[in-house]
């Protein structure tokens, strides 16, 4: 029996809120290598794994799952196994368009399923499906610019939403936003338009001072308490979290110093780091924070899997891996100002063991599985750790809300 791994890629709306995730599937044959198997079989495995093993809620954070179906899947009635309010049925471009397929897709649409057409290039024999579809995906790298513009104009005559996929830069996103596209998919979230020399605001400078103190080898509890107390929002969020049911404390916490004593330093460190990041990321899309949390947990789990002595440092490396996007500065500049241990700084620059773990997390996130390696960890294990990290990140975000 072959092993299977799942991945996902965000689909954003015009305001860069996550509308859904395309679920991705690979079969792992022996060694540490991923191969695509027959599309119909792949979809069947994906549905079983997504619904039974992982749960759609964990994979999509309550948004819609875009799932690729072949013509054979559709004729077999596989789509009806999926919850109509949680998925988008994505018909692959090589599906044979005939009366049987049109009938099957029409039935799905009448049952309330959203239909998407993948990698769309206009052809008259696809027109019956265009009239049924809710979303049409255009690969912006597959066609010439003038052809894409003409296609978008033609599709705007139909009651469909247009999804531009393989958007790789903020400039491309802006361009296709202006052309009238409704949804966007690609790696542009990972390639920031950096602005050198942007200064940190005062509150961020204060948060970095807290961060520096909490990550010192010899932690001064009185100094940390005083620093946290100076930041009202930080104090409130920390006390609110400590007083939650998560800790089941025998009495309510009434001071930061009391919290430190009852929580324990390790737990406090982790949550100060998390809350500091949420404060810094306050004006950034929620998905950016979610990515940071997933990377943090994944780096930690990779370190624990290989029995590294300091998994917490790996966690912090992943947690701050998106600061270049958040602060709109090169990571080299940010690292020089961060009061962190040298191995973590190196990791943020993708060097050393922590950098290797971070690169593994990023490559898996981008579905670049051939590069998603860390020491001798199997790719199936990497996939399992990724799914664990998604679930953990969801729990944390619900607690921080």
Beta strands, then each sheet from edge to edge (+ up, - down):
strand 1: 3-12
strand 2: 18-29
strand 3: 33-35
strand 4: 64-69
strand 5: 87-91
strand 6: 114-117
strand 7: 135-139
strand 8: 161-165
strand 9: 183-185
sheet 1: 3+ 2- 1+ 9- 8- 7- 6- 5- 4-
end
